[in-house]
């Protein structure tokens, strides 16, 4: 048996790490696409799109994944591309799959940026998220911290990476209570966070009516490229927004109709948005949660 193979068998930590692919979708724009898994036990901390933007002076990270391990792997990928300082870490919203890798970047002393209401959202969910983190990612939970923004964005703000300006927009309650989008003016790339889902069933944790309004705001952005919170970057932005809008409008209409007909939430869950089932991944699990959240909101309209 070759000596190198013996070493790998005796010391598995010496074996090559799993690849952490990062795709360059435009000049200075790099994206890691997470796997399509549900946020349940053993999801691994790597299910959303995360990445970074490189300017002439420094780098902005946009979302860091669901664990310090995922954040560290992103940081390693950044260092293979550039040695420029990491100036900013932007958290698009509170959800753990996007925000619990932030601790991996503390060593860079960046400015942590988020929606003006993200501080409050993190405070409300911190205990539950940290308690559940071991169940979600196992031993990779070690070192997890929920790091609130040191630079909150109330409405909009621009940051300069040197030769490229990022425009940050704080949206009203939509997908979540505190959604932030990022537009790179140099490459005309729009980072939507979870305001846009591609392939994967959109997940509601805010206001469906607010989300539908924000979709039209995103549509008005002069973007040539986009990075959704989940899914491929290859689709045209308009078509991706159309798909998401269709699902949300169908869900809203079906739940409203069920309530009008006197159906209980338990009766509504198996039928609402059923026409969308074959068009989205993880439909049953996510759609069930969406109905459970939306039904009580609409019950007293």
C-alpha positions as CSV (number, residue, x, y, z in Angstrom):
1,X,0.0,0.0,0.0
2,X,1.5,3.4,-0.9
3,X,2.8,5.4,2.0
4,X,0.6,8.4,1.1
5,X,-2.6,6.4,1.2
6,X,-1.6,4.9,4.5
7,X,-1.1,8.4,5.9
8,X,-4.6,9.4,4.7
9,X,-6.1,6.4,6.3
10,X,-4.4,7.0,9.6
11,X,-4.8,10.7,9.6
12,X,-8.0,11.6,7.7
13,X,-7.6,15.3,8.6
14,X,-4.7,15.2,6.1
15,X,-7.0,14.3,3.2
16,X,-7.9,17.0,0.8
17,X,-10.9,19.2,1.9
18,X,-14.1,18.9,0.0
19,X,-14.2,21.5,-2.8
20,X,-15.9,24.8,-2.2
21,X,-16.6,26.0,-5.7
22,X,-16.9,29.7,-6.3
23,X,-18.2,31.0,-9.6
24,X,-17.2,34.3,-11.2
25,X,-20.4,35.6,-12.8
26,X,-19.1,39.1,-13.7
27,X,-16.0,41.1,-13.2
28,X,-15.2,41.1,-9.5
29,X,-18.4,39.2,-8.6
30,X,-18.0,35.7,-7.1
31,X,-20.8,33.3,-5.9
32,X,-20.9,30.1,-4.1
33,X,-24.1,28.2,-4.7
34,X,-25.5,26.3,-1.7
35,X,-27.2,22.9,-1.9
36,X,-31.0,22.6,-2.1
37,X,-31.7,21.2,1.4
38,X,-34.3,22.2,4.0
39,X,-33.3,23.9,7.2
40,X,-33.8,20.8,9.3
41,X,-31.6,18.5,11.3
42,X,-28.3,17.9,9.5
43,X,-28.7,20.5,6.8
44,X,-25.0,21.2,7.0
45,X,-24.9,25.0,7.0
46,X,-24.4,25.4,3.2
47,X,-27.8,25.8,1.5
48,X,-27.9,29.4,0.3
49,X,-26.0,31.5,-2.2
50,X,-23.1,33.5,-0.6
51,X,-20.2,35.4,-2.1
52,X,-18.1,38.5,-2.4
53,X,-17.4,41.6,-4.5
54,X,-13.8,42.7,-5.2
55,X,-13.0,46.4,-5.7
56,X,-9.7,48.2,-6.1
57,X,-9.4,49.0,-2.3
58,X,-11.1,46.0,-0.7
59,X,-13.8,43.3,-0.6
60,X,-17.4,43.1,0.5
61,X,-18.7,39.7,1.6
62,X,-22.4,39.2,1.0
63,X,-23.8,36.5,3.4
64,X,-21.6,34.0,5.1
65,X,-23.6,30.7,5.3
66,X,-25.0,28.8,8.2
67,X,-22.0,28.0,10.3
68,X,-18.4,29.2,11.1
69,X,-17.1,26.3,9.0
70,X,-19.0,27.5,5.9
71,X,-17.9,31.1,6.6
72,X,-14.3,29.9,6.9
73,X,-14.4,28.0,3.7
74,X,-15.8,31.1,2.0
75,X,-13.0,33.2,3.5
76,X,-10.4,30.7,2.2
77,X,-12.0,31.0,-1.3
78,X,-11.7,34.7,-1.1
79,X,-8.0,34.5,-0.3
80,X,-7.4,32.4,-3.4
81,X,-8.8,35.3,-5.4
82,X,-7.5,38.3,-3.7
83,X,-5.4,39.5,-0.7
84,X,-7.2,42.8,-0.5
85,X,-8.7,43.6,2.9
86,X,-12.2,42.4,3.7
87,X,-13.8,45.7,4.5
88,X,-17.5,44.8,4.8
89,X,-19.6,41.8,5.7
90,X,-23.2,42.4,4.5
91,X,-26.0,40.3,6.0
92,X,-29.0,40.3,3.8
93,X,-31.4,39.1,6.5
94,X,-31.7,37.3,9.8
95,X,-32.1,33.7,8.7
96,X,-29.4,31.3,10.1
97,X,-28.4,29.8,6.8
98,X,-27.3,33.3,5.7
99,X,-25.9,34.8,8.9
100,X,-24.4,32.2,11.2
101,X,-21.1,32.1,9.3
102,X,-20.3,35.8,10.2
103,X,-17.9,34.8,13.1
104,X,-15.4,33.5,10.6
105,X,-14.7,37.1,9.5
106,X,-14.2,38.7,12.9
107,X,-10.4,38.4,12.5
108,X,-10.6,40.8,9.5
109,X,-12.3,43.5,11.6
110,X,-14.8,44.4,8.9
111,X,-17.8,46.6,9.2
112,X,-20.8,44.4,9.6
113,X,-23.8,45.8,7.6
114,X,-27.5,44.9,7.7
115,X,-31.0,46.3,7.6
116,X,-31.8,48.9,10.2
117,X,-34.2,46.4,11.8
118,X,-31.8,43.5,11.7
119,X,-30.4,44.2,15.2
120,X,-33.9,43.8,16.6
121,X,-34.6,40.7,14.5
122,X,-31.3,39.1,15.7
123,X,-32.0,39.9,19.3
124,X,-35.4,38.2,19.1
125,X,-34.1,35.0,17.5
126,X,-30.7,34.7,18.9
127,X,-31.5,32.3,21.7
128,X,-33.5,30.0,19.5
129,X,-31.0,30.0,16.7
130,X,-28.0,29.3,18.9
131,X,-29.9,26.6,20.8
132,X,-30.9,24.8,17.5
133,X,-27.5,25.2,15.8
134,X,-26.1,21.9,17.1
135,X,-29.1,20.1,15.8
136,X,-28.8,21.8,12.4
137,X,-25.1,21.5,11.8
138,X,-23.7,19.2,14.5
139,X,-20.1,19.7,15.5
140,X,-19.8,22.5,12.9
141,X,-21.8,24.6,15.4
142,X,-18.6,25.3,17.4
143,X,-17.8,29.0,17.5
144,X,-21.2,30.1,16.2
145,X,-22.1,33.7,17.1
146,X,-24.9,35.9,15.9
147,X,-23.2,39.2,15.0
148,X,-25.5,42.2,14.6
149,X,-24.7,45.0,12.2
150,X,-22.4,47.7,13.4
151,X,-23.6,49.8,10.4
152,X,-27.4,49.5,10.1
153,X,-29.1,50.7,6.9
154,X,-32.4,52.5,7.6
155,X,-33.4,53.2,4.0
156,X,-30.4,53.2,1.6
157,X,-26.6,53.7,1.7
158,X,-23.7,53.5,-0.7
159,X,-20.3,51.9,0.1
160,X,-17.2,52.3,-2.0
161,X,-14.8,49.4,-2.6
162,X,-12.6,51.4,-4.9
163,X,-13.7,51.7,-8.4
164,X,-17.1,50.2,-7.6
165,X,-20.0,51.4,-5.6
166,X,-22.5,49.1,-3.8
167,X,-25.9,50.5,-3.3
168,X,-27.7,48.9,-0.3
169,X,-31.5,49.1,0.0
170,X,-33.4,48.3,3.1
171,X,-36.9,47.0,2.2
172,X,-40.2,47.0,4.1
173,X,-41.3,43.7,5.6
174,X,-41.3,41.1,2.8
175,X,-39.6,37.7,2.8
176,X,-38.5,38.5,6.3
177,X,-38.8,41.4,8.8
178,X,-35.5,42.9,7.6
179,X,-34.4,42.3,4.0
180,X,-31.5,44.1,2.4
181,X,-30.6,44.0,-1.3
182,X,-27.2,45.0,-2.8
183,X,-26.7,46.4,-6.3
184,X,-23.1,46.6,-7.7
185,X,-23.1,49.6,-10.0
186,X,-19.9,48.5,-11.8
187,X,-21.2,45.1,-13.1
188,X,-24.9,45.9,-12.7
189,X,-25.3,42.8,-10.4
190,X,-28.2,42.6,-8.0
191,X,-27.8,40.5,-4.9
192,X,-31.4,39.9,-3.7
193,X,-30.9,37.8,-0.6
194,X,-34.0,35.7,-0.1
195,X,-36.2,38.3,-1.7
196,X,-35.8,36.0,-4.7
197,X,-35.8,32.2,-4.9
198,X,-34.9,30.3,-8.0
199,X,-35.7,26.6,-8.3
200,X,-36.4,26.3,-4.6
201,X,-39.9,27.0,-3.1
202,X,-40.0,30.6,-1.8
203,X,-40.1,30.6,2.0
204,X,-42.3,33.2,3.8
205,X,-41.3,34.7,7.1
206,X,-42.7,38.2,6.8
207,X,-45.5,39.8,4.7
208,X,-46.7,38.2,1.4
209,X,-48.3,41.4,0.3
210,X,-45.1,43.3,1.1
211,X,-43.0,40.8,-0.8
212,X,-45.2,41.1,-3.9
213,X,-44.6,44.9,-3.8
214,X,-40.8,44.4,-3.4
215,X,-40.7,42.1,-6.4
216,X,-41.8,45.0,-8.5
217,X,-39.1,47.2,-7.0
218,X,-36.5,44.6,-7.8
219,X,-37.8,44.4,-11.3
220,X,-37.1,48.1,-11.8
221,X,-33.4,47.6,-11.0
222,X,-31.2,48.0,-14.1
223,X,-29.5,44.7,-13.5
224,X,-27.6,42.6,-16.0
225,X,-26.8,39.9,-13.5
226,X,-28.4,38.7,-10.3
227,X,-27.7,36.5,-7.3
228,X,-30.8,35.1,-5.7
229,X,-30.8,33.8,-2.1
230,X,-31.1,30.3,-3.4
231,X,-30.8,28.8,-6.8
232,X,-29.1,29.4,-10.2
233,X,-27.8,32.7,-11.4
234,X,-28.3,31.6,-15.1
235,X,-32.0,32.5,-15.4
236,X,-33.1,35.9,-16.6
237,X,-34.1,38.2,-13.7
238,X,-37.5,39.0,-15.1
239,X,-38.4,35.4,-15.6
240,X,-37.2,34.5,-12.1
241,X,-39.3,37.2,-10.6
242,X,-42.3,36.2,-12.6
243,X,-42.0,32.6,-11.3
244,X,-41.8,33.8,-7.7
245,X,-44.6,36.2,-8.1
246,X,-46.8,33.5,-9.6
247,X,-46.2,31.2,-6.7
248,X,-46.9,33.9,-4.1
249,X,-50.0,35.1,-5.8
250,X,-51.3,31.6,-6.1
251,X,-50.6,30.9,-2.5
252,X,-52.3,34.1,-1.4
253,X,-55.4,33.5,-3.5
254,X,-55.8,29.9,-2.5
255,X,-55.4,30.6,1.3
256,X,-57.9,33.5,1.0
257,X,-60.3,31.3,-0.9
258,X,-60.0,28.5,1.7
259,X,-60.7,30.9,4.5
260,X,-63.7,32.3,2.6
261,X,-65.1,28.7,2.3
262,X,-64.7,28.1,6.0
263,X,-61.8,25.6,5.7
264,X,-59.5,25.2,8.7
265,X,-55.8,25.7,8.4
266,X,-55.3,21.9,8.6
267,X,-57.7,21.5,5.6
268,X,-55.9,24.3,3.7
269,X,-52.4,23.0,4.0
270,X,-52.7,20.1,1.6
271,X,-54.5,22.1,-1.1
272,X,-53.1,25.7,-1.1
273,X,-50.8,26.4,-4.1
274,X,-51.0,22.8,-5.1
275,X,-50.8,23.8,-8.8
276,X,-47.3,24.9,-8.1
277,X,-46.1,21.6,-6.7
278,X,-44.2,20.3,-9.7
279,X,-42.4,23.6,-10.4
280,X,-40.4,24.0,-7.2
281,X,-37.9,22.0,-5.1
282,X,-38.7,21.2,-1.4
283,X,-42.3,22.1,-2.1
284,X,-44.1,20.0,0.5
285,X,-42.0,21.1,3.4
286,X,-41.8,24.8,2.6
287,X,-45.3,25.3,1.3
288,X,-46.7,23.7,4.5
289,X,-44.8,26.2,6.6
290,X,-45.9,29.1,4.3
291,X,-49.6,28.2,4.7
292,X,-49.2,27.8,8.5
293,X,-47.8,31.3,8.7
294,X,-50.1,33.0,6.1
295,X,-53.4,31.5,7.3
296,X,-53.5,33.3,10.7
297,X,-52.4,36.5,9.0
298,X,-55.3,36.4,6.5
299,X,-57.9,35.0,8.9
300,X,-58.9,38.4,10.3
301,X,-58.5,40.5,7.1
